[in-house]
Structures are given as C-alpha cells and as structure tokens.
Amino acid sequence: MTTPHSIEVLLVEDDPGDELITREAFEDNKIKNRLHVVRDGLEALDFVYRRGAHTEAPRPDLILLDLNLPKYDGRQVLEQIKGDPELRAIPIVVLTTSSAEEDILRSYKLFANAYVTKPVDLDRFLAVIRQIDEFFVTVVRLPGQARTPGQAN
C-alpha cells in the first residue's frame, strides 16, 4: 500500500453549510489535502484558469463541484473544464443535492468522473467526503501524482 500524499482539492460550493461540513470532514478525517473553496461558477473558472484574484492558484488535482451555482452553474463549469485539453484530465466529482436522472445523465455526458448525491444526514455526508478522499488519494493515480509504490509525495 502506498503512503497517502496530499493533493490540491477545489470545492465549488455556494452553500456555506455544505462548505462547513466539507471542511469539518477534512479536519475530522485528518485529511492532509489542501482545500480551496470558491462560491460560484465564474470564480471556479477563474481559479482553474488562474485569472483575477486567483493568479497564484495551484492547479487542482481534484474538483468537487456542486451543480446549482450562481453566475455559471455546475454544468457549464463542467462543460468548460472538460472541453479544455489543458484541464480535462482533472477529475471532477459532481457533489450535489440533485438525484434527478437528467442531472446524472447530463453530468456523465459532460465527462464528470463521478456523481455523488449529498446525503442530508451529517454523519453520512462526512462518510461520503472521507470515501471520496480515500479513493482519490490512496486508490487511484492522478495526473501529475505519479510515484513508485511506497514513495510519499
């Protein structure tokens, strides 16, 4: 088993309560990843394109994306990022309250890497964040995170 390494996670979330729960999940799970938060679709695009207030932003290794956002909604953000050859390799997990089949289907058609419906129960929400983290940090290899077994980054 490889040693977990830290990654840059971009949370695109306009609900302060969901942002707080996600931050708590990272802290409770002793997640070493660096969590960056933007609150609307336009700011998400500014972050990934390093524009405006985000010129020094790191390239995210993982994006947790809500669908229902102001300015640009999550579908537009997903379409823009996955349509850009420089950014499309960044895994995007749609993390939203919607369980509508059309949202699920459209997200996958726009090349979301996963679609997760936010649980309303706090303990389940914390568990979901932990599982996402464990999967993307200890199970899969992310672009730019190549390492040999047993080597920590």
N, C-alpha and C positions, 0 to 999 in steps of 0.2 A: 504494500500500500504506500502511496506517495504521501509526503508531508503536505498538508494544505498550504496554499500560498494565498496572499491577499490579491484581490482584484479591485478594479475601479467599477463601481456599480452606480448607474444613473437611475434614479427613481423619478418618474414623471407622474406627479400626483398633485391634484389641486385640492384634495380634501385634507385639511390639517389633522383630522383624527386618524385617517389611514396612514398619513406620513408618520405621526407619532407612534402608532402601533408598529410600523415597519422599523423605525429607529429602535424601539424597545426590543423588537425581535433580534435585531443585530446585536444589541448590547447584552440581552439575556442569553443569547447563544454564544456569546464571546466571539462573535464573527469579526475577524480582523479586516474584512474588506472595507474599503473607503466608500462611504455612501454619499453621493451628491444628489441634491434634490432640486428639481425645477418644477414650477407650478402650472405651466401651460405649454401647449404645443409649440408656440413660437419660441419660447425660452429653451425648449428641448432641442429644437433645430439650431438655435444659436450656440448651445453647448456643444453639440456634436460637430458643428462647423467652425467652432472657436471664433465666434463673432461677438461684437459688442462687449458686454461685461464678462464674457467667457473666453476671451482670447488666450488665457493661460490654462484653460480647462484640459484635463487629461482626456485621452481617448478612452471612452468607456469599454470595458471588457464584457459588460452585460447591461442591458437596459430592461427595467421593469416599467411597463407602460400601461397607464390607465387609458381607457377608450374615450371616456366622457370628459373632455378638457376644454377650457376656453381658448380662444384665438384660433388654433388649429386643433382639431380633435385627434385622438389617438390613431384613427385610421389614416388620416392624412400624414401624420408623422411617420407611421409605419411604412406607408407607400413611398414617402420621400427617402427614408433611410435605406430601405431595401432596393430602391431603384437607383441608388448611387453605388457604382462599382467600388469606390473607396471605403464605403461604410457598410455595405450589405453583409459582410461577414460577421458583424457584431450581432450576437444572439439577442433576440428581443422576446421577452416573456410578457404577453398581454396579461395584466393583473387587474381585473375589473369586476364590478358588481353584476354585469350583464351575463346572463346564462342563455340569452336568445340565440337560437340556432343560426340565424342570419349573421350575427356578430361573430360567432365562432367560425363559420364557413368563410366569411369575408376576410377575417384576420389571417387564416391559413392561406387563402388565395393571394394575400399580400405578403406571404412568406414569413409570418410570425413563426418563431421556433417552438413556442408553446402557448397555450391559452389556459389560464387559471381563473376560475371564478372565486372572488374573495369570499371567504366564509364570514358570516355575521358574528359567529362566536369567537371571542377574543383568543381563547386557547387554541382553537383550530387555525385561526389566522396566524398566530405565532408559529404553529407547527408547519404551516404551508411555507412561510418565509424560510424557516430552517431547512425544509426539504429542498427548496429552490437553491438555497446557498450550498447545501451539501452536494447536490447534483452538479452545479456549475463549478464548484471549487475542487471537489475530490473525485468526481467520476469522469467528467468529460474534459477534453483538452480544448482550450480556447485559442483562437488565433493570437499569436504573439506570446503565448504562455508555454511554448514547447520546453520540455525539461526531460531529463532522464529519470527513471524510477529511483525514488529515494532522495532526489535532489530537491531542496526547497528553493523557492524563488525569493 
